[in-house]
Amino acid sequence: MNYWLMKSEPSAYSWSKLVADGRGRWDGVRNHQAANNLRAMKRGDHAFFYHSSEGKEIVGVMEIAREHYPDATEPNGTWCMVDVKPLVPAKSPVTLAAVRAEPRLKNMILVRNSRLSVQPVTPQEWAIVCRMAGIAA
């Protein structure tokens, strides 16, 4: 299994909306590196749901429910999207400040390249953040 972190502004699409929907499309990604990360995702991989801009915190864990396919919001077929489904909310949301304060996470992409909207997470980083969030890894 691979691990990921996926960002969304809560005003655009929030964790609570994903939970209410039961499943969602992760579309609108327009960065080549982030899109390549979407293409690398496999069904069953897990991802942190990160509220960007407003909140800047990891608020839950979701599962990749469908591997990449053409993004319906872009007619040229250049970009892709995946489907996700919620698994578990964070008992304690993990803020960007808390991630930056944890020395064992100093090399996490969220710390080094906080603007990347879809990014890989190492198994070690996953376990640390899950403990911080009160989630079983």
Backbone as a printed PyTorch tensor [residue, N CA C, xyz], in Angstrom:
tensor([[[  0.8510,  -1.1820,   0.0000],
         [  0.0000,   0.0000,   0.0000],
         [  0.8880,   1.2340,   0.0000]],

        [[  0.4660,   2.2270,  -0.7480],
         [  1.1290,   3.5170,  -0.7610],
         [  0.2930,   4.5170,   0.0190]],

        [[  0.9590,   5.5660,   0.4830],
         [  0.3000,   6.5930,   1.2830],
         [  0.4710,   7.9480,   0.6060]],

        [[ -0.5420,   8.7970,   0.7850],
         [ -0.5880,  10.0850,   0.1110],
         [ -1.1480,  11.1470,   1.0310]],

        [[ -0.9930,  12.3920,   0.6190],
         [ -1.6520,  13.5190,   1.2490],
         [ -2.2790,  14.3260,   0.1220]],

        [[ -3.5680,  14.6290,   0.2680],
         [ -4.3070,  15.3440,  -0.7710],
         [ -4.9690,  16.5610,  -0.1370]],

        [[ -4.7840,  17.7000,  -0.7990],
         [ -5.2620,  18.9660,  -0.2470],
         [ -6.5110,  19.4650,  -0.9500]],

        [[ -7.3770,  20.0610,  -0.1590],
         [ -8.5500,  20.7350,  -0.6920],
         [ -8.8910,  21.8970,   0.2290]],

        [[ -9.2780,  22.9980,  -0.3760],
         [ -9.7630,  24.1110,   0.4330],
         [-11.1510,  23.7350,   0.9330]],

        [[-11.3940,  23.8670,   2.2290],
         [-12.6970,  23.4770,   2.7700],
         [-13.8760,  24.1640,   2.0930]],

        [[-13.6880,  25.3930,   1.6270],
         [-14.7840,  26.0910,   0.9570],
         [-15.0820,  25.4850,  -0.4150]],

        [[-14.1140,  24.7810,  -1.0050],
         [-14.3160,  24.1230,  -2.2980],
         [-14.8380,  22.6920,  -2.1150]],

        [[-14.1830,  21.9320,  -1.2380],
         [-14.6140,  20.5730,  -0.9390],
         [-14.0010,  20.1860,   0.3960]],

        [[-14.8260,  19.9530,   1.3840],
         [-14.3630,  19.6990,   2.7470],
         [-14.4770,  18.2250,   3.1190]],

        [[-13.8090,  17.8840,   4.2140],
         [-13.9080,  16.5360,   4.7620],
         [-15.3750,  16.2090,   5.0770]],

        [[-16.0890,  17.1340,   5.6920],
         [-17.4860,  16.8740,   6.0450],
         [-18.3410,  16.6230,   4.7960]],

        [[-18.0350,  17.2980,   3.7000],
         [-18.7610,  17.0690,   2.4490],
         [-18.4580,  15.6660,   1.9100]],

        [[-17.1860,  15.2570,   1.9580],
         [-16.8280,  13.9040,   1.5160],
         [-17.5440,  12.8560,   2.3590]],

        [[-17.5780,  13.0840,   3.6590],
         [-18.2650,  12.1310,   4.5500],
         [-19.7510,  12.0720,   4.1980]],

        [[-20.3680,  13.2170,   3.9880],
         [-21.7980,  13.2640,   3.6330],
         [-22.0500,  12.5770,   2.2900]],

        [[-21.1360,  12.7910,   1.3300],
         [-21.2860,  12.1770,   0.0040],
         [-21.0100,  10.6800,   0.0240]],

        [[-20.1170,  10.2360,   0.9130],
         [-19.7480,   8.8270,   0.9780],
         [-18.6720,   8.4380,  -0.0190]],

        [[-18.4840,   9.2430,  -1.0220],
         [-17.4790,   9.0060,  -2.0610],
         [-17.3790,  10.2930,  -2.8770]],

        [[-16.1790,  10.6030,  -3.3530],
         [-16.0160,  11.8240,  -4.1210],
         [-14.9740,  11.6860,  -5.2110]],

        [[-15.0490,  12.6070,  -6.1680],
         [-14.0500,  12.6670,  -7.2560],
         [-13.0080,  13.7070,  -6.8690]],

        [[-11.7370,  13.3530,  -6.9860],
         [-10.6680,  14.3080,  -6.7280],
         [-10.2410,  14.8580,  -8.0740]],

        [[-10.8780,  15.9470,  -8.4720],
         [-10.6470,  16.5190,  -9.7950],
         [-10.0670,  17.9200,  -9.6690]],

        [[ -9.7770,  18.5300, -10.8000],
         [ -9.3050,  19.9080, -10.8200],
         [ -7.8200,  20.0840, -10.5720]],

        [[ -7.0610,  18.9990, -10.4960],
         [ -5.6180,  19.1020, -10.2720],
         [ -4.9620,  19.5570, -11.5720]],

        [[ -4.2400,  20.6690, -11.5030],
         [ -3.6370,  21.2500, -12.7060],
         [ -2.1400,  21.5100, -12.5290]],

        [[ -1.4890,  20.6300, -11.8440],
         [ -0.0410,  20.6760, -11.6480],
         [  0.4970,  19.3280, -12.0970]],

        [[  1.5240,  19.3320, -12.9430],
         [  2.0220,  18.0690, -13.5180],
         [  2.5370,  17.0980, -12.4590]],

        [[  3.2770,  17.5990, -11.4700],
         [  3.7970,  16.7150, -10.4330],
         [  2.6450,  16.1050,  -9.6240]],

        [[  1.6710,  16.9160,  -9.2630],
         [  0.5150,  16.4140,  -8.5170],
         [ -0.2820,  15.4180,  -9.3630]],

        [[ -0.4570,  15.7070, -10.6540],
         [ -1.1780,  14.7940, -11.5480],
         [ -0.4340,  13.4690, -11.6990]],

        [[  0.8950,  13.5200, -11.7510],
         [  1.6720,  12.2760, -11.8140],
         [  1.4670,  11.4610, -10.5410]],

        [[  1.3250,  12.1280,  -9.4070],
         [  1.0340,  11.4180,  -8.1610],
         [ -0.3510,  10.7730,  -8.2170]],

        [[ -1.3380,  11.4630,  -8.8040],
         [ -2.6600,  10.8430,  -8.9860],
         [ -2.5470,   9.5920,  -9.8460]],

        [[ -1.7480,   9.6630, -10.9100],
         [ -1.5780,   8.5120, -11.8130],
         [ -0.9010,   7.3340, -11.1200]],

        [[ -0.0910,   7.6130, -10.1020],
         [  0.6280,   6.5550,  -9.3840],
         [ -0.2300,   5.8650,  -8.3240]],

        [[ -1.3760,   6.4330,  -8.0050],
         [ -2.2330,   5.8720,  -6.9620],
         [ -2.8700,   4.5750,  -7.4150]],

        [[ -2.9900,   3.6580,  -6.4710],
         [ -3.6380,   2.3730,  -6.7100],
         [ -4.8680,   2.2650,  -5.8260]],

        [[ -5.8490,   1.5450,  -6.3360],
         [ -7.0610,   1.2960,  -5.5450],
         [ -6.6520,   0.6670,  -4.2200]],

        [[ -7.1820,   1.2080,  -3.1270],
         [ -6.8610,   0.7050,  -1.7980],
         [ -5.7850,   1.4970,  -1.0790]],

        [[ -5.0170,   2.3220,  -1.8080],
         [ -4.0610,   3.2020,  -1.1420],
         [ -4.8170,   4.1310,  -0.1940]],

        [[ -4.1140,   4.6160,   0.8130],
         [ -4.7150,   5.5430,   1.7680],
         [ -4.1150,   6.9290,   1.6080]],

        [[ -4.9110,   7.9480,   1.9330],
         [ -4.4680,   9.3310,   1.8110],
         [ -5.0050,  10.1590,   2.9660]],

        [[ -4.1730,  11.0640,   3.4360],
         [ -4.6460,  12.0540,   4.3890],
         [ -5.4550,  13.1000,   3.6250]],

        [[ -6.5560,  13.5400,   4.2100],
         [ -7.3350,  14.6600,   3.6770],
         [ -6.8570,  15.8910,   4.4320]],

        [[ -6.3050,  16.8430,   3.6860],
         [ -5.7140,  18.0380,   4.2790],
         [ -6.5100,  19.2610,   3.8590]],

        [[ -7.0090,  19.9990,   4.8460],
         [ -7.6830,  21.2650,   4.5660],
         [ -6.6110,  22.3210,   4.3560]],

        [[ -6.5060,  22.8270,   3.1400],
         [ -5.5020,  23.8450,   2.8300],
         [ -6.0990,  25.2400,   2.9740]],

        [[ -5.2590,  26.2240,   2.9690],
         [ -5.6240,  27.6450,   3.0700],
         [ -6.3910,  27.9410,   4.3560]],

        [[ -7.5760,  27.3770,   4.4940],
         [ -8.4070,  27.6120,   5.6790],
         [ -8.2230,  26.4320,   6.6250]],

        [[ -7.4500,  26.5910,   7.6470],
         [ -7.2490,  25.5270,   8.6160],
         [ -5.8500,  24.9490,   8.5760]],

        [[ -5.3700,  24.6180,   7.3950],
         [ -4.0420,  24.0160,   7.2190],
         [ -3.8330,  22.8710,   8.2020]],

        [[ -4.6610,  21.8190,   8.0180],
         [ -4.5780,  20.6880,   8.9390],
         [ -5.0770,  19.4080,   8.2830]],

        [[ -4.5200,  18.2950,   8.7530],
         [ -4.9700,  16.9640,   8.3320],
         [ -6.1940,  16.6420,   9.1690]],

        [[ -7.3050,  16.3380,   8.4900],
         [ -8.5720,  16.1540,   9.2000],
         [ -9.1470,  14.7450,   9.0860]],

        [[ -8.5600,  13.9010,   8.2430],
         [ -9.0820,  12.5460,   8.1100],
         [ -8.2550,  11.7070,   7.1660]],

        [[ -8.6620,  10.4440,   7.0800],
         [ -8.0170,   9.4800,   6.1810],
         [ -9.0620,   8.9830,   5.2000]],

        [[ -8.6610,   8.9040,   3.9420],
         [ -9.5440,   8.3790,   2.9030],
         [ -8.8200,   7.2890,   2.1290]],

        [[ -9.5930,   6.5570,   1.3630],
         [ -9.0680,   5.4610,   0.5510],
         [ -9.2700,   5.7840,  -0.9210]],

        [[ -8.3100,   5.4070,  -1.7370],
         [ -8.4620,   5.5620,  -3.1740],
         [ -9.4450,   4.4720,  -3.6260]],

        [[-10.5820,   4.8900,  -4.1400],
         [-11.6490,   3.9680,  -4.5210],
         [-11.6380,   3.6360,  -6.0110]],

        [[-11.0670,   4.5210,  -6.8230],
         [-10.9480,   4.2830,  -8.2630],
         [ -9.6590,   4.9350,  -8.7400]],

        [[ -8.8830,   4.1820,  -9.4870],
         [ -7.6240,   4.7050, -10.0100],
         [ -7.8860,   5.7640, -11.0750]],

        [[ -6.8380,   6.4490, -11.4660],
         [ -6.9460,   7.6250, -12.3350],
         [ -7.7280,   7.3520, -13.6170]],

        [[ -8.4610,   8.3790, -14.0130],
         [ -9.2270,   8.3800, -15.2660],
         [ -9.3610,   9.8400, -15.6880]],

        [[ -9.7780,  10.1100, -16.9220],
         [ -9.8030,  11.4950, -17.4140],
         [-10.6470,  12.4130, -16.5250]],

        [[-10.1030,  13.5960, -16.2660],
         [-10.7790,  14.5920, -15.4460],
         [-11.9330,  15.1960, -16.2430]],

        [[-13.1290,  15.0190, -15.7390],
         [-14.3310,  15.4940, -16.4250],
         [-14.4270,  17.0220, -16.4560]],

        [[-13.6310,  17.7040, -15.6230],
         [-13.6900,  19.1640, -15.6030],
         [-12.7680,  19.7970, -16.6400]],

        [[-12.0660,  18.9570, -17.4150],
         [-11.1140,  19.4590, -18.4060],
         [-11.3160,  18.6960, -19.7110]],

        [[-11.7690,  19.3440, -20.7660],
         [-12.1840,  18.6660, -21.9920],
         [-11.0580,  18.1300, -22.8830]],

        [[ -9.8110,  18.5370, -22.6750],
         [ -8.7410,  18.1310, -23.5770],
         [ -8.1180,  16.7800, -23.2510]],

        [[ -8.4560,  16.2090, -22.1100],
         [ -7.9190,  14.9030, -21.7460],
         [ -6.4980,  14.9390, -21.2200]],

        [[ -6.0070,  16.1050, -20.8820],
         [ -4.6400,  16.2510, -20.3740],
         [ -4.5330,  15.8200, -18.9220]],

        [[ -5.5620,  16.0680, -18.1460],
         [ -5.5100,  15.8720, -16.7020],
         [ -6.3500,  14.6740, -16.2840]],

        [[ -6.0910,  14.1860, -15.0740],
         [ -6.8150,  13.0150, -14.5800],
         [ -7.3650,  13.2900, -13.1870]],

        [[ -8.1780,  12.3690, -12.7250],
         [ -8.7350,  12.4420, -11.3800],
         [ -8.8300,  11.0310, -10.8200]],

        [[ -9.0680,  10.9230,  -9.5280],
         [ -9.3100,   9.6470,  -8.8670],
         [-10.5730,   9.7910,  -8.0310]],

        [[-11.1350,   8.6640,  -7.6360],
         [-12.2560,   8.6750,  -6.6990],
         [-11.7290,   8.2820,  -5.3260]],

        [[-12.2760,   8.9130,  -4.3040],
         [-11.8790,   8.6360,  -2.9260],
         [-13.1170,   8.3920,  -2.0730]],

        [[-12.9050,   7.6790,  -0.9690],
         [-13.9860,   7.5080,  -0.0020],
         [-13.4160,   7.6980,   1.3970]],

        [[-14.1950,   8.3010,   2.2850],
         [-13.6950,   8.5640,   3.6420],
         [-13.5640,   7.2720,   4.4350]],

        [[-12.5330,   7.2070,   5.2680],
         [-12.3490,   6.0590,   6.1500],
         [-12.5600,   6.4390,   7.6110]],

        [[-11.7850,   7.4210,   8.0800],
         [-11.8600,   7.7820,   9.4990],
         [-11.4380,   9.2430,   9.6840]],

        [[-12.1620,   9.9700,  10.5420],
         [-11.7410,  11.3420,  10.8300],
         [-10.5740,  11.3430,  11.8120]],

        [[ -9.8060,  12.3930,  11.7990],
         [ -8.7580,  12.5740,  12.8050],
         [ -9.4310,  12.8900,  14.1390]],

        [[ -9.0380,  12.1860,  15.1850],
         [ -9.5700,  12.5180,  16.5140],
         [ -9.0650,  13.8940,  16.9360]],

        [[ -7.8280,  14.1800,  16.5360],
         [ -7.2180,  15.4870,  16.7640],
         [ -6.6220,  15.9450,  15.4420]],

        [[ -7.2160,  16.9300,  14.7720],
         [ -6.6210,  17.4000,  13.5220],
         [ -5.1490,  17.7740,  13.7280]],

        [[ -4.3360,  17.4550,  12.7360],
         [ -2.9010,  17.7110,  12.8250],
         [ -2.5880,  18.9290,  11.9660]],

        [[ -2.2080,  20.0140,  12.6010],
         [ -1.9400,  21.2630,  11.8960],
         [ -0.5770,  21.2210,  11.1990]],

        [[ -0.4360,  22.0840,  10.2200],
         [  0.8510,  22.2400,   9.5490],
         [  1.9130,  22.6390,  10.5650]],

        [[  1.5680,  23.4990,  11.5050],
         [  2.5240,  23.9110,  12.5380],
         [  2.9900,  22.7150,  13.3690]],

        [[  2.0810,  21.7990,  13.6940],
         [  2.4480,  20.6080,  14.4680],
         [  3.3590,  19.6900,  13.6540]],

        [[  3.0790,  19.5590,  12.3620],
         [  3.9380,  18.7420,  11.4940],
         [  5.3310,  19.3590,  11.4470]],

        [[  5.4070,  20.6550,  11.2590],
         [  6.7110,  21.3390,  11.1940],
         [  7.4690,  21.2450,  12.5160]],

        [[  6.7510,  21.1740,  13.6240],
         [  7.3820,  21.1050,  14.9470],
         [  7.9050,  19.7090,  15.2780]],

        [[  7.4810,  18.7080,  14.5420],
         [  7.9050,  17.3280,  14.8070],
         [  9.2080,  17.0600,  14.0450]],

        [[ 10.3430,  16.9100,  14.7420],
         [ 11.6340,  16.7250,  14.0660],
         [ 11.6760,  15.5220,  13.1200]],

        [[ 10.9450,  14.4670,  13.4350],
         [ 10.9650,  13.2740,  12.5790],
         [ 10.2390,  13.5020,  11.2530]],

        [[  9.5330,  14.6260,  11.1200],
         [  8.8120,  14.9310,   9.8870],
         [  9.4870,  16.0480,   9.0880]],

        [[ 10.7270,  16.3770,   9.4230],
         [ 11.3990,  17.5100,   8.7720],
         [ 11.5880,  17.3090,   7.2730]],

        [[ 11.6090,  16.0640,   6.7830],
         [ 11.7760,  15.8040,   5.3520],
         [ 10.4640,  15.5150,   4.6320]],

        [[  9.3630,  15.5850,   5.3490],
         [  8.0560,  15.3480,   4.7270],
         [  7.8060,  16.4070,   3.6560]],

        [[  7.2560,  16.0000,   2.5330],
         [  7.0190,  16.9390,   1.4350],
         [  6.1280,  18.0920,   1.8880]],

        [[  5.1900,  17.8240,   2.7720],
         [  4.3290,  18.8910,   3.2880],
         [  5.1560,  20.0130,   3.9110]],

        [[  6.2820,  19.6810,   4.4990],
         [  7.1670,  20.6720,   5.1190],
         [  8.0540,  21.3260,   4.0590]],

        [[  8.5920,  20.5290,   3.1580],
         [  9.5500,  21.0310,   2.1630],
         [  8.8960,  21.7040,   0.9630]],

        [[  7.7030,  21.2460,   0.5630],
         [  7.0090,  21.7990,  -0.6050],
         [  5.5210,  21.8580,  -0.2840]],

        [[  5.1710,  22.7410,   0.6120],
         [  3.8120,  22.7740,   1.1520],
         [  2.7570,  23.1570,   0.1190]],

        [[  3.1610,  23.6280,  -1.0590],
         [  2.1850,  24.0380,  -2.0710],
         [  1.7150,  22.8760,  -2.9490]],

        [[  2.4240,  21.7630,  -2.9700],
         [  2.0480,  20.6280,  -3.8080],
         [  0.7440,  20.0140,  -3.2950]],

        [[ -0.2670,  19.9450,  -4.1460],
         [ -1.6130,  19.5630,  -3.7020],
         [ -1.8380,  18.0680,  -3.5380]],

        [[ -1.0370,  17.2500,  -4.2070],
         [ -1.1280,  15.7930,  -4.0760],
         [  0.2990,  15.2950,  -3.9360]],

        [[  0.5920,  14.6580,  -2.8060],
         [  1.9800,  14.2890,  -2.5270],
         [  2.0790,  12.9490,  -1.8290]],

        [[  3.1910,  12.2380,  -2.0650],
         [  3.3940,  10.9650,  -1.3750],
         [  3.7870,  11.1890,   0.0800]],

        [[  3.5070,  10.1930,   0.8850],
         [  3.8640,  10.1840,   2.3020],
         [  4.5670,   8.8510,   2.5450]],

        [[  5.7050,   8.8630,   3.2230],
         [  6.4090,   7.6130,   3.5020],
         [  5.6610,   6.8280,   4.5860]],

        [[  5.8780,   5.5170,   4.6630],
         [  5.2400,   4.7390,   5.7330],
         [  5.5980,   5.2460,   7.1370]],

        [[  6.8400,   5.6800,   7.3190],
         [  7.2520,   6.2000,   8.6290],
         [  6.5000,   7.4940,   8.9470]],

        [[  6.4070,   8.4050,   7.9640],
         [  5.6640,   9.6520,   8.1600],
         [  4.2020,   9.3590,   8.4400]],

        [[  3.6410,   8.3990,   7.7010],
         [  2.2420,   8.0130,   7.8870],
         [  1.9900,   7.6020,   9.3360]],

        [[  2.8540,   6.7380,   9.8630],
         [  2.6780,   6.2270,  11.2230],
         [  2.7640,   7.3500,  12.2470]],

        [[  3.7040,   8.2640,  12.0770],
         [  3.8750,   9.3760,  13.0180],
         [  2.6430,  10.2770,  12.9950]],

        [[  2.1880,  10.6530,  11.8000],
         [  1.0310,  11.5500,  11.6950],
         [ -0.2270,  10.8590,  12.2180]],

        [[ -0.3810,   9.5770,  11.9380],
         [ -1.5460,   8.8630,  12.4720],
         [ -1.5590,   8.8960,  13.9980]],

        [[ -0.3970,   8.6970,  14.6180],
         [ -0.3260,   8.7810,  16.0900],
         [ -0.7150,  10.1870,  16.5590]],

        [[ -0.2110,  11.1900,  15.8680],
         [ -0.5320,  12.5820,  16.2310],
         [ -2.0330,  12.8580,  16.1060]],

        [[ -2.6780,  12.2140,  15.1340],
         [ -4.1050,  12.4330,  14.8690],
         [ -5.0080,  11.5340,  15.6960]],

        [[ -4.4190,  10.5800,  16.4130],
         [ -5.2350,   9.6360,  17.1900],
         [ -5.9210,   8.5990,  16.3180]],

        [[ -5.2560,   8.2470,  15.2050],
         [ -5.7920,   7.2760,  14.2430],
         [ -4.9030,   6.0360,  14.2580]],

        [[ -5.5060,   4.8580,  14.2310],
         [ -4.7150,   3.6300,  14.1260],
         [ -4.0830,   3.5760,  12.7280]],

        [[ -2.7800,   3.3700,  12.6810],
         [ -2.0580,   3.3880,  11.3960],
         [ -2.3360,   2.1880,  10.5480]]])
